[in-house]
């Protein structure tokens, strides 16, 4: 029987993390690097990519590579896994963490439902669902090769439950239909892939709850009062779930959605 440190080790493995410069993506990348994985950070902005990679390298001494990619560019998305294999020698773990979250300035996004626009809806699904479909499909030959590939899709609390609109009263924040619908679709895509790609590839989801991002005080206080653990999440709260699903700690786990929400969904 292997020891726990052997089960969690990612030594000799290569992991792709899309959305690698985001707060959650960078934390997950660092967790996998700490466990010994070579990490390929993927995101849209080259300067932020290198800065994030350098920080992870300095703290972990792991090999961290970067790749600039626009997830709406299907040919580039489909070419990514082969590029990673050519550079790093293999592909074992794929973390789909990139997300379209929009901004209050995006037309037809953070507005009442009657004013939400189809172009914003399509943009959310393009990144949050379609790019995952394309990337998993392109990465499959290498993920299957070892018989132990792992895909981790990052969804959201709002792919599981609807929003509590009382949180948003008196703020400029919103919770568009496209965000929750696309994250719910991602959870179902995980289920479909898990049964289809087994037994050679495991596919699971992590659904984060609210992460503190300097939101208005009134929103933060309402959220904390609504959460059994009495706080919003930090990036560090997602490192354990990522390592669990990437490693042999979860060798008999597939098709699951791990909701990391401080107990929000337990009410």
C-alpha positions, 0 to 999 in steps of 0.5 A: 500500500502506498503512503499518503505522500506517494498518492499526492505526488505529481512528480513527473507529470505535466498539468495545463491550467487555463485562466492561470493568471486568475486568483483561483487558477494561480493558486491551483497551479501553485498547488500542483507545482508544489506536488511536483508537477510541471505546470503550463499556465495558459491565459490571455495576457503575456505580461501577467503570465510571466509574472505569475509563473515567476512567482510560482517558480520562486516559491516551489522551484518547479518548472512553470511554462506559459502560453498566451491563448484566446479561448475563443480562437478554436484552432489555437485551443485545439493546437494547445495540447500538442504544443504542451506535449512537444515542450514538456514531454506529456500531458496528465492533468487539465484544469479548465479554470478560465471563465467569462465573468463579464463586467458591469461595463459589458452591455447586456450583462450585469443588468436586469434579466429583461435587458440581458443581451444574446451576445453576452450570453454567447460569449459566456458559453463560448469560454465557460463551456465550448472551449472546455469541450474543444480543449478536452477533445484535443487533449484526449489522446495524451490524457488517455495515454497513461490510463490515469489522466485527470480533467478538472473543470472549475464551475461555480456555486451558481451552477448548482443554486440560483442567486439570492438577490438580497445580497445585491440590493444597494450595490452595482453588482449583478448575477447574469443568467448566462453565468449560472447557466453556463456553469451549470452546463459545465457541471453536466458536461463533466458528468457526460465526459466522466462516463464517456472517457472512463476508465482511462480519464477521470473528469470532475468539477470544483464549484467555488463559492464566493471569493473575497474580492474587495466587494462592497461592505454591505454585500460582504457582510450579507454573504458572511451572514449567509455562510455557515463557516462565517466568511468568504473564501480565499484562493488558498481554500481551493488548493486542496481540492485541486491537488486531490482531484489531480493526484492518485488521492482521488484515483476512484473518483470521477463525475463528481462536483466538489462544492467548496462554498463554506457550507452555503449549499447546506442550508 
